[in-house]
Amino acid sequence: MSVMFLAMALSHYVSTVRPDFHENSLTYLQRAHAVNIVGPMSVNEGQLISVSADPVHFLNPVFQYWIELPNGQYESSGPYSAHSHFTFTATDTGTFHVKVFAREANAPANESLSQRQLYEVVSSSIPVDVVPSAQYPIQLTANEPLVRSGQAITLTASMANPTPLGDFFELKDITTGQVVYRTNDVDSFSYRQTFSTQAQQFVAEVVNSTSATTTPLMQSEPLTIDWSTEPIGTNQGHANQAGQTVSIAYPGQVTVGTPVTLNAIAHGFQHPVYQFWFLPPNGSYESSGTYQSSSTFTFTPSLPGNWQVMVYARSQSAPAHEIPAQQAVYEAKSNTHFVTVVSP
C-alpha cells in the first residue's frame, strides 16, 4: 500500500468547494456529520475483534474501517460498504488502533482531494490491546466454524492426563448451565449432538464428585458456537434447497512447509463461486477470503497435526449479503475433512 494512498485515506483535507446535492433541504455541511467507533478495550490473541460505527446526522451512510497494526502497518476493510460492524482477527499481541471513515452513499465516488473534507468524516482512533492467550489445561474444540440449525457438530475435549480417580470430566453448556456430557478415567472425549438454537457457549471441566462446591478443579477456555437460523436442505446442512452440492478433494498427508492445494467439485451449479476454510491445530478458522470463481485454493501449513478443511459453494448470481433464511436456498457446504501434516 503506497504512502500516498494511506495519506489520502487517513488525512483530512481543507476545501471551500461545496457539494452540488441537497437532502432534506439541508446541505451536507449543515447537517454536522460525525461518526464514532465502539470496540473492546482488550482481547486475547487469536480472538475476533468486533467494532461498530455510530454515524451522526447521516441519511444513508457507508463505512470504511482502518486498522493500524502493532508493527505500524495499515489494513482496511476494503471498499466503502453499508455494514456498520466490522470484525477481524487479533493475529498478534500489541495494540491495534482502529478508526472508521463515513460518507453518504450518494457522495461522489472519485471526488477530488479538495472535496474530501466535505463528503467524508472520520472517527477518533480507539486502541485495542491484544494480550497473550491464557494457557488452559483442557482444550475444547469444535469440528465446524459455522453451523446451521438442525446440523450436528462434534465437540472434543482433551487434556494431558486421565481424569483423577473419583473426579468427573464433563462438558457444560454455559448458556443453559446444564452438564450435557460426563465421563471419568479418560484424557479426552467427543460429544456430538444436533442443535436448534442460534448460539451456545460450552466449557469442558474437571469436577470433584464428592465436593459440595461447584468450583471446577480445572477448566477449558469457553468455546462459543455461532448458528444460523435455517437448515440447508435436508442433508445435515450440506445440500442447499435446490439440491446443489459441493465436495472437496485434498491430500491425505503432507509435511510442514509443503503447500496444500484444495479442489472444490460442485454439482448442479451453472456458475459456482467458492469460499474455502481451514483450521490449524489448536488455532482459529481462516478462509480464502471472499467468494471466488476459482475452484482451487492453496495454503502452506506451518505446524504438524490435523488441519481441518472444507469448502462452501454458491451461485455467482446469488445475493451478496443474503439473510440467514436465504442461505438455505443459495449455499451448499462440503463435509469437513482432515489433512495430516507431519514434521519434515
C-alpha positions in Angstrom: 0.0 0.0 0.0 1.6 3.3 -1.1 2.3 6.2 1.3 0.2 8.4 -0.9 -2.8 6.1 -0.6 -2.5 6.0 3.2 -2.3 9.7 3.3 -5.4 10.0 1.2 -7.3 7.6 3.4 -6.2 8.8 6.8 -5.8 12.6 6.5 -8.3 15.5 6.4 -8.2 17.9 3.6 -9.5 21.5 3.7 -11.6 22.9 1.0 -14.1 25.7 0.2 -15.9 23.7 -2.5 -19.5 22.9 -1.7 -21.2 19.7 -2.8 -23.9 20.0 -5.5 -26.5 17.8 -3.9 -29.1 18.6 -1.2 -31.1 16.3 1.1 -33.9 17.2 3.5 -33.5 20.9 2.5 -30.1 20.9 4.2 -26.7 20.7 2.6 -24.2 18.1 3.7 -22.3 20.5 5.8 -25.4 21.9 7.5 -26.2 18.5 9.0 -23.0 18.5 11.0 -22.0 14.9 10.1 -19.8 12.8 12.5 -19.0 9.2 13.2 -18.0 7.4 16.4 -16.5 4.0 16.8 -17.1 1.5 19.5 -15.0 -1.6 20.3 -13.4 -3.7 23.0 -10.6 -2.5 25.2 -8.7 -5.7 25.0 -8.9 -9.3 23.7 -6.8 -12.4 23.7 -4.5 -13.2 20.9 -6.3 -15.2 18.1 -9.7 -14.0 19.1 -12.0 -11.8 16.9 -12.1 -8.1 17.3 -15.5 -6.6 16.5 -16.0 -2.8 16.2 -19.2 -0.8 15.3 -19.7 2.6 13.7 -22.2 5.0 15.1 -22.9 7.7 12.5 -24.4 11.1 13.4 -26.8 13.0 11.0 -26.2 10.7 8.1 -29.1 9.6 5.9 -27.6 6.6 4.1 -24.0 6.2 5.4 -21.4 3.8 4.1 -18.2 2.9 6.0 -14.6 2.0 5.6 -12.6 0.8 8.6 -8.8 1.1 9.0 -6.6 -0.8 11.4 -3.1 0.3 12.4 -1.3 -3.0 13.3 1.2 -3.1 16.2 4.1 -3.1 13.6 2.8 0.3 12.2 1.4 -1.1 9.0 -2.2 -0.3 7.9 -5.0 -2.5 6.7 -8.5 -1.6 5.6 -11.9 -3.3 5.4 -11.9 -2.8 1.7 -14.3 -0.6 -0.4 -16.9 1.5 1.4 -20.0 -0.6 2.4 -23.2 -0.2 4.4 -22.0 -2.5 7.1 -21.9 -0.7 10.4 -20.0 -3.6 12.0 -16.5 -4.9 11.1 -14.7 -8.0 12.5 -11.1 -9.0 12.2 -8.8 -11.5 13.9 -6.2 -10.4 16.5 -3.3 -12.1 14.8 -0.5 -10.7 17.1 0.0 -9.3 20.5 0.2 -5.5 21.0 -2.1 -2.6 20.4 -4.3 -2.3 17.4 -5.6 1.2 16.6 -8.9 1.2 14.8 -10.9 4.1 13.2 -13.8 4.3 10.7 -14.5 6.7 7.9 -18.1 7.5 6.9 -19.7 9.2 4.0 -23.1 9.4 2.3 -23.8 6.5 -0.1 -24.6 9.0 -2.9 -21.4 11.1 -2.4 -19.1 11.2 -5.5 -17.2 8.0 -5.9 -14.0 9.6 -7.1 -14.0 13.1 -5.5 -11.0 15.3 -5.7 -8.8 15.8 -2.6 -10.3 19.3 -2.1 -13.8 17.7 -1.9 -12.9 15.0 0.6 -13.4 17.4 3.6 -17.0 18.0 2.5 -18.1 14.4 1.9 -16.1 12.4 4.4 -15.7 12.3 8.2 -13.5 10.1 10.4 -13.8 8.8 13.9 -11.2 9.1 16.6 -8.8 6.1 16.8 -9.6 3.6 19.5 -6.8 1.3 20.9 -7.5 -2.4 21.3 -4.9 -4.3 23.4 -4.2 -7.8 22.3 -2.8 -9.9 25.1 -1.3 -13.4 25.0 -3.8 -16.1 25.3 -4.0 -17.9 28.6 -2.9 -21.5 28.7 -5.6 -23.8 29.8 -5.0 -27.4 31.0 -8.0 -28.6 28.9 -8.5 -27.9 25.2 -12.0 -27.8 23.8 -12.5 -27.6 20.0 -15.4 -28.0 17.5 -15.3 -29.6 14.1 -17.2 -26.8 12.3 -16.8 -23.0 12.3 -20.4 -22.1 11.3 -23.4 -24.4 11.8 -27.0 -24.2 10.7 -29.9 -25.1 12.9 -30.6 -28.8 12.6 -27.0 -29.7 11.8 -24.9 -31.8 14.2 -21.5 -30.8 15.4 -18.8 -32.7 17.3 -17.1 -31.1 20.4 -13.9 -32.6 21.5 -12.3 -32.1 25.0 -8.7 -33.2 25.8 -6.1 -32.8 28.5 -2.6 -34.2 29.2 -3.6 -36.9 31.8 -6.7 -39.0 32.5 -9.3 -37.8 34.9 -8.1 -38.2 38.6 -9.8 -41.1 40.4 -13.2 -40.0 41.8 -13.5 -36.9 39.6 -15.6 -36.3 36.5 -14.6 -34.9 33.1 -17.6 -33.1 31.8 -19.0 -30.8 29.1 -21.1 -27.9 30.3 -23.5 -25.7 28.3 -22.8 -22.3 29.8 -25.8 -20.9 28.0 -28.2 -23.1 30.0 -26.0 -24.0 32.9 -26.6 -27.7 32.3 -24.0 -30.5 32.1 -24.6 -32.2 28.7 -22.0 -35.0 29.0 -20.0 -36.6 31.8 -17.3 -39.3 32.0 -14.3 -40.3 34.0 -10.9 -42.1 33.8 -10.2 -40.6 30.3 -8.0 -37.9 29.0 -10.3 -37.0 26.1 -13.9 -37.4 24.8 -16.1 -36.3 22.0 -19.7 -35.3 22.2 -22.0 -35.0 19.1 -25.5 -33.5 19.1 -27.9 -31.8 16.8 -28.7 -28.2 17.9 -31.5 -25.8 17.2 -30.7 -22.6 18.9 -28.8 -19.6 17.4 -25.8 -19.6 19.7 -24.4 -21.6 22.6 -21.3 -21.4 24.7 -19.5 -24.5 26.1 -16.8 -25.3 28.6 -15.1 -28.6 29.4 -14.1 -29.0 33.1 -13.0 -31.5 35.7 -15.0 -31.5 38.9 -14.8 -33.4 42.2 -17.6 -35.8 42.6 -17.7 -35.6 46.4 -17.2 -31.8 46.8 -20.1 -29.7 47.9 -18.8 -26.7 45.9 -19.4 -26.3 42.1 -16.0 -24.7 41.5 -14.2 -26.9 38.9 -10.7 -28.3 39.6 -9.7 -27.3 36.0 -11.5 -25.8 33.1 -11.1 -25.1 29.4 -11.4 -21.7 27.7 -15.1 -21.1 26.9 -16.0 -22.1 23.3 -18.8 -20.2 21.5 -20.5 -21.8 18.6 -22.5 -19.5 16.3 -25.5 -20.8 14.5 -27.6 -19.7 11.6 -31.3 -19.8 11.9 -32.2 -22.0 8.9 -31.0 -25.6 7.9 -29.5 -26.0 4.4 -31.8 -28.5 2.7 -32.3 -31.9 4.2 -28.7 -33.3 4.2 -27.3 -32.2 7.5 -26.5 -28.7 6.2 -24.6 -29.9 3.1 -27.0 -29.5 0.1 -29.0 -26.3 -0.5 -32.7 -26.4 -1.2 -32.1 -26.7 -4.9 -30.2 -29.9 -4.3 -26.9 -28.4 -5.4 -23.9 -29.8 -3.6 -20.1 -29.4 -3.3 -17.3 -31.7 -2.3 -13.6 -31.2 -1.7 -10.5 -33.0 -2.9 -7.5 -32.8 -0.6 -4.2 -34.5 0.1 -4.3 -37.0 2.9 -0.8 -36.2 4.3 1.9 -33.6 3.7 4.9 -32.3 5.5 5.2 -29.0 7.3 6.0 -26.2 4.8 4.6 -28.1 1.8 1.7 -26.3 0.0 -1.7 -27.9 0.3 -4.0 -27.5 -2.7 -7.7 -27.9 -2.1 -10.1 -28.6 -5.1 -13.8 -27.9 -5.0 -16.1 -30.1 -7.0 -19.6 -28.5 -7.4 -22.7 -30.4 -8.6 -25.7 -28.7 -10.0 -24.3 -25.2 -10.1 -24.0 -23.4 -13.5 -21.6 -20.6 -12.4 -20.4 -21.5 -8.9 -18.1 -19.4 -6.7 -16.2 -20.8 -3.7 -15.0 -20.0 -0.2 -12.5 -22.4 1.4 -12.0 -22.7 5.1 -9.1 -24.4 7.1 -8.4 -24.8 10.8 -4.9 -25.3 12.1 -4.3 -27.5 15.2 -5.4 -25.5 18.3 -5.9 -22.5 16.1 -8.7 -20.3 14.7 -10.5 -20.8 11.4 -9.1 -19.0 8.4 -10.7 -18.6 5.0 -9.7 -18.0 1.4 -11.4 -14.6 1.6 -14.5 -13.5 -0.4 -16.2 -16.0 -2.7 -14.1 -16.5 -5.9 -14.7 -18.4 -9.2 -11.5 -20.4 -8.8 -12.2 -24.0 -7.7 -8.8 -24.4 -6.2 -7.1 -22.8 -3.1 -3.6 -23.4 -1.7 -2.2 -22.7 1.7 1.0 -23.7 3.4 0.8 -25.4 6.8 3.3 -24.3 9.4 2.5 -26.7 12.2 2.3 -30.5 12.4 -1.1 -32.0 13.3 -4.5 -32.5 11.8 -5.7 -29.5 9.7 -9.5 -29.3 9.1 -10.6 -28.3 5.6 -14.0 -27.6 3.9 -15.5 -25.5 1.1 -18.7 -23.6 0.6 -20.2 -23.0 -2.9 -23.0 -20.8 -4.2 -24.2 -19.4 -7.5 -22.4 -16.4 -8.8 -25.8 -14.7 -9.2 -26.9 -15.3 -5.6 -27.4 -12.3 -3.4 -24.1 -11.0 -1.9 -25.5 -10.3 1.6 -28.4 -12.7 1.9 -30.2 -13.1 5.2 -29.8 -16.5 7.0 -33.1 -17.8 5.7 -31.8 -17.3 2.1 -28.5 -19.3 2.8 -30.6 -22.4 2.8 -31.6 -21.6 -0.8 -28.3 -20.5 -2.3 -25.4 -22.0 -0.3 -24.0 -25.6 -0.2 -21.2 -26.9 2.0 -18.8 -29.9 1.8 -18.1 -32.3 4.6 -15.2 -31.4 6.9 -12.1 -33.4 6.3 -8.6 -33.6 7.8 -5.2 -33.1 6.2 -2.5 -34.7 8.3 0.6 -32.5 8.5 3.8 -34.2 9.7 7.2 -32.8 10.6 9.9 -32.9 7.9 
